[in-house]
């Protein structure tokens, strides 16, 4: 098969094989996105040239994590796959110390918030990919630009685990990810404001994700075997763009990857096109060999990100905690109903109400208790255990989330260009 001979059958086979890797849970990783603000005057928008100068300096740092930048100038650190929770925490923490020091020298600081509470979306990166993404997402409203340029998250990566017997295969772990995901949205909601105004959502970031293109940001059907459901979802998703050597990247509106394979127009798709197409889909749980949980808002404080990482890792990778978490969240499926995440009633309430929702509060309380019980078995440090316990005491047990502590957003008169 040449690079230009990708068939529909071959694409389906590739998706089934590369997106779920069989085996015991062994690795954990995290991707941290941060807003970058002026350290002394957070209401002052940082000019592009100042950000570009700072980012150039950051690229010279000897980091273990991969350093990248999002379209609006958000900073992202992606850890290497770690053999243990503490290896992951220690490696990323060391990188963050170096990054913060370099930014501090330039009067800049990292801000942990799911959505920029002050500044409207502004795109910094001018690349064909982001031009095409912006044009595609603009078709469904302003949420796409807010997602691209003003949002930040904690994305936890866990192994897909064993393929269990029965028709669903990975169904138990896959189902748990989508139900537990709503609990994580509610517990760690940290974006109640946008452009200087309270929005009425604990997680404005998650509300924006739910408002994106109705295919690219949705989960596939959960009542079918995950391999088949995900492969069908990918092939039936609209193509965001057809890459070109010259000129803008675009695609006929509504063209799915399956249609592209069948027609070969505007040019025959390749394996590289399929790989790229996968990067343009943003479901709350994305299978990439491992499971990438993308629903958690960025957290306040220097070490706040380690709490969702520790809780999620414990609930997926400790057998006792995983069993408890599955039993806890499985009843939430009835409330989620037949609509996919994040557009079903369960996820909507998680983003709007956080842990003020009694059912989500009850589930979060049980899940945090299971995680705290598991963390010593996973070798978590006493400091990390105390951090998770403090979060549970301050937020979860009281039916609160970080959004409830967020300062009032700046009034419009305080917004500076």
Secondary structure, DSSP 8 states (H G I E B T S, - for coil): --TT---HHHHHHHHHHHSB--S----EEEEEEEEEEESS-TTB---HHHHHHHHHHHTTS--SSEEEE-TTS-EEEE---BSSHHHHHHHHHHHHHHHHHHHHTTTEEEE--SB-SSS--------HHHHHHHHHHHTT-THHHHHHHHB-EEEEEEE-----SSTTTTHHHHHHHHHHHHHHHHHT--B-EETTEE-S-SBHHHHHHHTS-TTTTS---SSS-HHHHHHHHHHTSB---B--SSS--B--TT-BHHHHHHH--SS---HHHHHHHHTT---SEEESBEEEEEEEE--SSSSTHHHHHHHHHHHHHSHHHHHHHHHHHHTHHHHHTTS-TTSSHHHHHHHHHGGGSHHHHHHHHHHHHHHHHHHTTTT--HHHHHHHHHHHHHTGGGT--GGGG------GGG-B-
